[in-house]
Amino acid sequence: DYQVLGGADADARRHAQARKVADYIAGMTDRYAMREHRRLFLVDEI
């Protein structure tokens, strides 16, 4: 678990996790991103 680790290793793991999320979002089409946002947050419009 990266939260238990300290120092640079924990920072590197957090950065890697954030990078994966950013890459996933960047790969979405606009339509898919809007549909996924609605599904996750139960809203009608963004």
mmCIF file as Biopython writes it, N, C-alpha, C and O atoms, coordinates in Angstrom:
data_model
#
loop_
_atom_site.group_PDB
_atom_site.id
_atom_site.type_symbol
_atom_site.label_atom_id
_atom_site.label_alt_id
_atom_site.label_comp_id
_atom_site.label_asym_id
_atom_site.label_entity_id
_atom_site.label_seq_id
_atom_site.pdbx_PDB_ins_code
_atom_site.Cartn_x
_atom_site.Cartn_y
_atom_site.Cartn_z
_atom_site.occupancy
_atom_site.B_iso_or_equiv
_atom_site.auth_seq_id
_atom_site.auth_asym_id
_atom_site.pdbx_PDB_model_num
ATOM 1   N N  . ASP A ? 1  ? 0.850   -1.194 0.000   1.0 0.0 1  A 1 
ATOM 2   C CA . ASP A ? 1  ? 0.000   0.000  0.000   1.0 0.0 1  A 1 
ATOM 3   C C  . ASP A ? 1  ? 0.882   1.240  0.000   1.0 0.0 1  A 1 
ATOM 4   O O  . ASP A ? 1  ? 1.700   1.412  0.904   1.0 0.0 1  A 1 
ATOM 5   N N  . TYR A ? 2  ? 0.731   2.111  -1.002  1.0 0.0 2  A 1 
ATOM 6   C CA . TYR A ? 2  ? 1.595   3.276  -1.127  1.0 0.0 2  A 1 
ATOM 7   C C  . TYR A ? 2  ? 1.431   4.260  0.023   1.0 0.0 2  A 1 
ATOM 8   O O  . TYR A ? 2  ? 2.344   5.043  0.286   1.0 0.0 2  A 1 
ATOM 9   N N  . GLN A ? 3  ? 0.300   4.244  0.711   1.0 0.0 3  A 1 
ATOM 10  C CA . GLN A ? 3  ? 0.077   5.185  1.805   1.0 0.0 3  A 1 
ATOM 11  C C  . GLN A ? 3  ? 0.907   4.817  3.031   1.0 0.0 3  A 1 
ATOM 12  O O  . GLN A ? 3  ? 1.198   5.682  3.857   1.0 0.0 3  A 1 
ATOM 13  N N  . VAL A ? 4  ? 1.288   3.563  3.162   1.0 0.0 4  A 1 
ATOM 14  C CA . VAL A ? 4  ? 2.092   3.121  4.291   1.0 0.0 4  A 1 
ATOM 15  C C  . VAL A ? 4  ? 3.560   3.449  4.054   1.0 0.0 4  A 1 
ATOM 16  O O  . VAL A ? 4  ? 4.295   3.726  5.002   1.0 0.0 4  A 1 
ATOM 17  N N  . LEU A ? 5  ? 3.984   3.420  2.819   1.0 0.0 5  A 1 
ATOM 18  C CA . LEU A ? 5  ? 5.373   3.704  2.486   1.0 0.0 5  A 1 
ATOM 19  C C  . LEU A ? 5  ? 5.665   5.182  2.660   1.0 0.0 5  A 1 
ATOM 20  O O  . LEU A ? 5  ? 4.754   6.009  2.612   1.0 0.0 5  A 1 
ATOM 21  N N  . GLY A ? 6  ? 6.909   5.511  2.859   1.0 0.0 6  A 1 
ATOM 22  C CA . GLY A ? 6  ? 7.260   6.906  3.048   1.0 0.0 6  A 1 
ATOM 23  C C  . GLY A ? 6  ? 8.178   7.418  1.962   1.0 0.0 6  A 1 
ATOM 24  O O  . GLY A ? 6  ? 8.679   6.654  1.137   1.0 0.0 6  A 1 
ATOM 25  N N  . GLY A ? 7  ? 8.391   8.716  1.973   1.0 0.0 7  A 1 
ATOM 26  C CA . GLY A ? 7  ? 9.383   9.352  1.128   1.0 0.0 7  A 1 
ATOM 27  C C  . GLY A ? 7  ? 9.126   9.291  -0.355  1.0 0.0 7  A 1 
ATOM 28  O O  . GLY A ? 7  ? 7.989   9.333  -0.825  1.0 0.0 7  A 1 
ATOM 29  N N  . ALA A ? 8  ? 10.236  9.188  -1.083  1.0 0.0 8  A 1 
ATOM 30  C CA . ALA A ? 8  ? 10.201  9.257  -2.542  1.0 0.0 8  A 1 
ATOM 31  C C  . ALA A ? 8  ? 9.429   8.093  -3.155  1.0 0.0 8  A 1 
ATOM 32  O O  . ALA A ? 8  ? 8.775   8.260  -4.184  1.0 0.0 8  A 1 
ATOM 33  N N  . ASP A ? 9  ? 9.499   6.920  -2.535  1.0 0.0 9  A 1 
ATOM 34  C CA . ASP A ? 9  ? 8.792   5.764  -3.083  1.0 0.0 9  A 1 
ATOM 35  C C  . ASP A ? 9  ? 7.284   5.997  -3.080  1.0 0.0 9  A 1 
ATOM 36  O O  . ASP A ? 9  ? 6.604   5.680  -4.056  1.0 0.0 9  A 1 
ATOM 37  N N  . ALA A ? 10 ? 6.767   6.541  -2.000  1.0 0.0 10 A 1 
ATOM 38  C CA . ALA A ? 10 ? 5.333   6.829  -1.921  1.0 0.0 10 A 1 
ATOM 39  C C  . ALA A ? 10 ? 4.947   7.893  -2.935  1.0 0.0 10 A 1 
ATOM 40  O O  . ALA A ? 10 ? 3.897   7.793  -3.569  1.0 0.0 10 A 1 
ATOM 41  N N  . ASP A ? 11 ? 5.786   8.911  -3.094  1.0 0.0 11 A 1 
ATOM 42  C CA . ASP A ? 11 ? 5.518   9.958  -4.081  1.0 0.0 11 A 1 
ATOM 43  C C  . ASP A ? 11 ? 5.501   9.385  -5.493  1.0 0.0 11 A 1 
ATOM 44  O O  . ASP A ? 11 ? 4.649   9.747  -6.304  1.0 0.0 11 A 1 
ATOM 45  N N  . ALA A ? 12 ? 6.433   8.501  -5.784  1.0 0.0 12 A 1 
ATOM 46  C CA . ALA A ? 12 ? 6.499   7.886  -7.113  1.0 0.0 12 A 1 
ATOM 47  C C  . ALA A ? 12 ? 5.257   7.043  -7.382  1.0 0.0 12 A 1 
ATOM 48  O O  . ALA A ? 12 ? 4.727   7.057  -8.493  1.0 0.0 12 A 1 
ATOM 49  N N  . ARG A ? 13 ? 4.794   6.318  -6.382  1.0 0.0 13 A 1 
ATOM 50  C CA . ARG A ? 13 ? 3.594   5.495  -6.557  1.0 0.0 13 A 1 
ATOM 51  C C  . ARG A ? 13 ? 2.351   6.361  -6.759  1.0 0.0 13 A 1 
ATOM 52  O O  . ARG A ? 13 ? 1.499   6.044  -7.589  1.0 0.0 13 A 1 
ATOM 53  N N  . ARG A ? 14 ? 2.248   7.450  -6.003  1.0 0.0 14 A 1 
ATOM 54  C CA . ARG A ? 14 ? 1.106   8.362  -6.175  1.0 0.0 14 A 1 
ATOM 55  C C  . ARG A ? 14 ? 1.129   8.986  -7.569  1.0 0.0 14 A 1 
ATOM 56  O O  . ARG A ? 14 ? 0.090   9.115  -8.217  1.0 0.0 14 A 1 
ATOM 57  N N  . HIS A ? 15 ? 2.315   9.370  -8.021  1.0 0.0 15 A 1 
ATOM 58  C CA . HIS A ? 15 ? 2.443   9.959  -9.356  1.0 0.0 15 A 1 
ATOM 59  C C  . HIS A ? 15 ? 2.051   8.940  -10.428 1.0 0.0 15 A 1 
ATOM 60  O O  . HIS A ? 15 ? 1.356   9.282  -11.385 1.0 0.0 15 A 1 
ATOM 61  N N  . ALA A ? 16 ? 2.489   7.708  -10.271 1.0 0.0 16 A 1 
ATOM 62  C CA . ALA A ? 16 ? 2.156   6.663  -11.247 1.0 0.0 16 A 1 
ATOM 63  C C  . ALA A ? 16 ? 0.654   6.418  -11.285 1.0 0.0 16 A 1 
ATOM 64  O O  . ALA A ? 16 ? 0.077   6.233  -12.357 1.0 0.0 16 A 1 
ATOM 65  N N  . GLN A ? 17 ? 0.026   6.415  -10.122 1.0 0.0 17 A 1 
ATOM 66  C CA . GLN A ? 17 ? -1.424  6.209  -10.066 1.0 0.0 17 A 1 
ATOM 67  C C  . GLN A ? 17 ? -2.147  7.376  -10.741 1.0 0.0 17 A 1 
ATOM 68  O O  . GLN A ? 17 ? -3.080  7.160  -11.514 1.0 0.0 17 A 1 
ATOM 69  N N  . ALA A ? 18 ? -1.727  8.599  -10.458 1.0 0.0 18 A 1 
ATOM 70  C CA . ALA A ? 18 ? -2.342  9.773  -11.082 1.0 0.0 18 A 1 
ATOM 71  C C  . ALA A ? 18 ? -2.138  9.746  -12.593 1.0 0.0 18 A 1 
ATOM 72  O O  . ALA A ? 18 ? -3.031  10.138 -13.344 1.0 0.0 18 A 1 
ATOM 73  N N  . ARG A ? 19 ? -0.977  9.289  -13.043 1.0 0.0 19 A 1 
ATOM 74  C CA . ARG A ? 19 ? -0.683  9.220  -14.481 1.0 0.0 19 A 1 
ATOM 75  C C  . ARG A ? 19 ? -1.612  8.234  -15.175 1.0 0.0 19 A 1 
ATOM 76  O O  . ARG A ? 19 ? -2.086  8.498  -16.280 1.0 0.0 19 A 1 
ATOM 77  N N  . LYS A ? 20 ? -1.874  7.103  -14.536 1.0 0.0 20 A 1 
ATOM 78  C CA . LYS A ? 20 ? -2.784  6.107  -15.118 1.0 0.0 20 A 1 
ATOM 79  C C  . LYS A ? 20 ? -4.188  6.680  -15.273 1.0 0.0 20 A 1 
ATOM 80  O O  . LYS A ? 20 ? -4.842  6.461  -16.294 1.0 0.0 20 A 1 
ATOM 81  N N  . VAL A ? 21 ? -4.648  7.404  -14.273 1.0 0.0 21 A 1 
ATOM 82  C CA . VAL A ? 21 ? -5.976  8.027  -14.344 1.0 0.0 21 A 1 
ATOM 83  C C  . VAL A ? 21 ? -6.007  9.059  -15.461 1.0 0.0 21 A 1 
ATOM 84  O O  . VAL A ? 21 ? -6.953  9.094  -16.248 1.0 0.0 21 A 1 
ATOM 85  N N  . ALA A ? 22 ? -4.973  9.904  -15.536 1.0 0.0 22 A 1 
ATOM 86  C CA . ALA A ? 22 ? -4.919  10.937 -16.574 1.0 0.0 22 A 1 
ATOM 87  C C  . ALA A ? 22 ? -4.882  10.313 -17.968 1.0 0.0 22 A 1 
ATOM 88  O O  . ALA A ? 22 ? -5.565  10.792 -18.873 1.0 0.0 22 A 1 
ATOM 89  N N  . ASP A ? 23 ? -4.105  9.263  -18.151 1.0 0.0 23 A 1 
ATOM 90  C CA . ASP A ? 23 ? -4.033  8.592  -19.452 1.0 0.0 23 A 1 
ATOM 91  C C  . ASP A ? 23 ? -5.371  7.956  -19.820 1.0 0.0 23 A 1 
ATOM 92  O O  . ASP A ? 23 ? -5.772  7.988  -20.984 1.0 0.0 23 A 1 
ATOM 93  N N  . TYR A ? 24 ? -6.056  7.385  -18.848 1.0 0.0 24 A 1 
ATOM 94  C CA . TYR A ? 24 ? -7.367  6.778  -19.092 1.0 0.0 24 A 1 
ATOM 95  C C  . TYR A ? 24 ? -8.359  7.838  -19.559 1.0 0.0 24 A 1 
ATOM 96  O O  . TYR A ? 24 ? -9.079  7.630  -20.536 1.0 0.0 24 A 1 
ATOM 97  N N  . ILE A ? 25 ? -8.397  8.966  -18.868 1.0 0.0 25 A 1 
ATOM 98  C CA . ILE A ? 25 ? -9.318  10.045 -19.226 1.0 0.0 25 A 1 
ATOM 99  C C  . ILE A ? 25 ? -8.956  10.634 -20.584 1.0 0.0 25 A 1 
ATOM 100 O O  . ILE A ? 25 ? -9.841  10.934 -21.385 1.0 0.0 25 A 1 
ATOM 101 N N  . ALA A ? 26 ? -7.672  10.801 -20.848 1.0 0.0 26 A 1 
ATOM 102 C CA . ALA A ? 26 ? -7.232  11.373 -22.119 1.0 0.0 26 A 1 
ATOM 103 C C  . ALA A ? 26 ? -7.627  10.494 -23.302 1.0 0.0 26 A 1 
ATOM 104 O O  . ALA A ? 26 ? -7.828  10.995 -24.408 1.0 0.0 26 A 1 
ATOM 105 N N  . GLY A ? 27 ? -7.737  9.199  -23.078 1.0 0.0 27 A 1 
ATOM 106 C CA . GLY A ? 27 ? -8.089  8.285  -24.152 1.0 0.0 27 A 1 
ATOM 107 C C  . GLY A ? 27 ? -9.579  8.200  -24.440 1.0 0.0 27 A 1 
ATOM 108 O O  . GLY A ? 27 ? -9.979  7.545  -25.403 1.0 0.0 27 A 1 
ATOM 109 N N  . MET A ? 28 ? -10.398 8.838  -23.639 1.0 0.0 28 A 1 
ATOM 110 C CA . MET A ? 28 ? -11.848 8.784  -23.823 1.0 0.0 28 A 1 
ATOM 111 C C  . MET A ? 28 ? -12.297 9.708  -24.950 1.0 0.0 28 A 1 
ATOM 112 O O  . MET A ? 28 ? -11.726 10.779 -25.155 1.0 0.0 28 A 1 
ATOM 113 N N  . THR A ? 29 ? -13.317 9.283  -25.669 1.0 0.0 29 A 1 
ATOM 114 C CA . THR A ? 29 ? -13.974 10.211 -26.581 1.0 0.0 29 A 1 
ATOM 115 C C  . THR A ? 29 ? -14.856 11.129 -25.742 1.0 0.0 29 A 1 
ATOM 116 O O  . THR A ? 29 ? -15.190 10.795 -24.605 1.0 0.0 29 A 1 
ATOM 117 N N  . ASP A ? 30 ? -15.231 12.268 -26.285 1.0 0.0 30 A 1 
ATOM 118 C CA . ASP A ? 30 ? -16.089 13.197 -25.548 1.0 0.0 30 A 1 
ATOM 119 C C  . ASP A ? 30 ? -17.408 12.542 -25.157 1.0 0.0 30 A 1 
ATOM 120 O O  . ASP A ? 30 ? -17.870 12.687 -24.025 1.0 0.0 30 A 1 
ATOM 121 N N  . ARG A ? 31 ? -18.009 11.825 -26.094 1.0 0.0 31 A 1 
ATOM 122 C CA . ARG A ? 31 ? -19.299 11.186 -25.824 1.0 0.0 31 A 1 
ATOM 123 C C  . ARG A ? 31 ? -19.170 10.151 -24.707 1.0 0.0 31 A 1 
ATOM 124 O O  . ARG A ? 31 ? -20.005 10.097 -23.805 1.0 0.0 31 A 1 
ATOM 125 N N  . TYR A ? 32 ? -18.133 9.340  -24.773 1.0 0.0 32 A 1 
ATOM 126 C CA . TYR A ? 32 ? -17.924 8.332  -23.733 1.0 0.0 32 A 1 
ATOM 127 C C  . TYR A ? 32 ? -17.673 8.993  -22.380 1.0 0.0 32 A 1 
ATOM 128 O O  . TYR A ? 32 ? -18.209 8.548  -21.366 1.0 0.0 32 A 1 
ATOM 129 N N  . ALA A ? 33 ? -16.863 10.051 -22.357 1.0 0.0 33 A 1 
ATOM 130 C CA . ALA A ? 33 ? -16.564 10.747 -21.106 1.0 0.0 33 A 1 
ATOM 131 C C  . ALA A ? 33 ? -17.831 11.330 -20.488 1.0 0.0 33 A 1 
ATOM 132 O O  . ALA A ? 33 ? -18.021 11.248 -19.275 1.0 0.0 33 A 1 
ATOM 133 N N  . MET A ? 34 ? -18.685 11.909 -21.300 1.0 0.0 34 A 1 
ATOM 134 C CA . MET A ? 34 ? -19.933 12.483 -20.789 1.0 0.0 34 A 1 
ATOM 135 C C  . MET A ? 34 ? -20.851 11.381 -20.239 1.0 0.0 34 A 1 
ATOM 136 O O  . MET A ? 34 ? -21.463 11.546 -19.184 1.0 0.0 34 A 1 
ATOM 137 N N  . ARG A ? 35 ? -20.940 10.271 -20.955 1.0 0.0 35 A 1 
ATOM 138 C CA . ARG A ? 35 ? -21.776 9.155  -20.504 1.0 0.0 35 A 1 
ATOM 139 C C  . ARG A ? 35 ? -21.230 8.567  -19.195 1.0 0.0 35 A 1 
ATOM 140 O O  . ARG A ? 35 ? -21.994 8.255  -18.282 1.0 0.0 35 A 1 
ATOM 141 N N  . GLU A ? 36 ? -19.922 8.423  -19.115 1.0 0.0 36 A 1 
ATOM 142 C CA . GLU A ? 36 ? -19.304 7.875  -17.908 1.0 0.0 36 A 1 
ATOM 143 C C  . GLU A ? 36 ? -19.492 8.821  -16.718 1.0 0.0 36 A 1 
ATOM 144 O O  . GLU A ? 36 ? -19.737 8.374  -15.598 1.0 0.0 36 A 1 
ATOM 145 N N  . HIS A ? 37 ? -19.377 10.115 -16.964 1.0 0.0 37 A 1 
ATOM 146 C CA . HIS A ? 37 ? -19.591 11.108 -15.904 1.0 0.0 37 A 1 
ATOM 147 C C  . HIS A ? 37 ? -21.020 11.001 -15.379 1.0 0.0 37 A 1 
ATOM 148 O O  . HIS A ? 37 ? -21.246 10.998 -14.169 1.0 0.0 37 A 1 
ATOM 149 N N  . ARG A ? 38 ? -21.984 10.914 -16.298 1.0 0.0 38 A 1 
ATOM 150 C CA . ARG A ? 38 ? -23.385 10.765 -15.885 1.0 0.0 38 A 1 
ATOM 151 C C  . ARG A ? 38 ? -23.586 9.494  -15.069 1.0 0.0 38 A 1 
ATOM 152 O O  . ARG A ? 38 ? -24.277 9.500  -14.049 1.0 0.0 38 A 1 
ATOM 153 N N  . ARG A ? 39 ? -22.980 8.411  -15.524 1.0 0.0 39 A 1 
ATOM 154 C CA . ARG A ? 39 ? -23.125 7.135  -14.824 1.0 0.0 39 A 1 
ATOM 155 C C  . ARG A ? 39 ? -22.547 7.215  -13.410 1.0 0.0 39 A 1 
ATOM 156 O O  . ARG A ? 39 ? -23.148 6.706  -12.464 1.0 0.0 39 A 1 
ATOM 157 N N  . LEU A ? 40 ? -21.401 7.840  -13.268 1.0 0.0 40 A 1 
ATOM 158 C CA . LEU A ? 40 ? -20.738 7.893  -11.964 1.0 0.0 40 A 1 
ATOM 159 C C  . LEU A ? 40 ? -21.373 8.885  -11.004 1.0 0.0 40 A 1 
ATOM 160 O O  . LEU A ? 40 ? -21.453 8.631  -9.802  1.0 0.0 40 A 1 
ATOM 161 N N  . PHE A ? 41 ? -21.824 10.016 -11.536 1.0 0.0 41 A 1 
ATOM 162 C CA . PHE A ? 41 ? -22.295 11.088 -10.667 1.0 0.0 41 A 1 
ATOM 163 C C  . PHE A ? 41 ? -23.794 11.334 -10.759 1.0 0.0 41 A 1 
ATOM 164 O O  . PHE A ? 41 ? -24.314 12.234 -10.099 1.0 0.0 41 A 1 
ATOM 165 N N  . LEU A ? 42 ? -24.502 10.539 -11.576 1.0 0.0 42 A 1 
ATOM 166 C CA . LEU A ? 42 ? -25.955 10.611 -11.686 1.0 0.0 42 A 1 
ATOM 167 C C  . LEU A ? 42 ? -26.465 12.023 -11.960 1.0 0.0 42 A 1 
ATOM 168 O O  . LEU A ? 42 ? -27.354 12.518 -11.268 1.0 0.0 42 A 1 
ATOM 169 N N  . VAL A ? 43 ? -25.892 12.662 -12.975 1.0 0.0 43 A 1 
ATOM 170 C CA . VAL A ? 43 ? -26.353 13.987 -13.375 1.0 0.0 43 A 1 
ATOM 171 C C  . VAL A ? 43 ? -26.846 13.919 -14.812 1.0 0.0 43 A 1 
ATOM 172 O O  . VAL A ? 43 ? -26.446 13.041 -15.576 1.0 0.0 43 A 1 
ATOM 173 N N  . ASP A ? 44 ? -27.722 14.859 -15.172 1.0 0.0 44 A 1 
ATOM 174 C CA . ASP A ? 44 ? -28.254 14.888 -16.529 1.0 0.0 44 A 1 
ATOM 175 C C  . ASP A ? 44 ? -27.370 15.674 -17.480 1.0 0.0 44 A 1 
ATOM 176 O O  . ASP A ? 44 ? -27.296 15.354 -18.666 1.0 0.0 44 A 1 
ATOM 177 N N  . GLU A ? 45 ? -26.706 16.688 -16.978 1.0 0.0 45 A 1 
ATOM 178 C CA . GLU A ? 45 ? -25.854 17.515 -17.822 1.0 0.0 45 A 1 
ATOM 179 C C  . GLU A ? 45 ? -24.547 17.800 -17.106 1.0 0.0 45 A 1 
ATOM 180 O O  . GLU A ? 45 ? -24.469 17.811 -15.877 1.0 0.0 45 A 1 
ATOM 181 N N  . ILE A ? 46 ? -23.527 18.028 -17.913 1.0 0.0 46 A 1 
ATOM 182 C CA . ILE A ? 46 ? -22.216 18.384 -17.364 1.0 0.0 46 A 1 
ATOM 183 C C  . ILE A ? 46 ? -22.097 19.886 -17.339 1.0 0.0 46 A 1 
ATOM 184 O O  . ILE A ? 46 ? -21.070 20.416 -16.914 1.0 0.0 46 A 1 
#
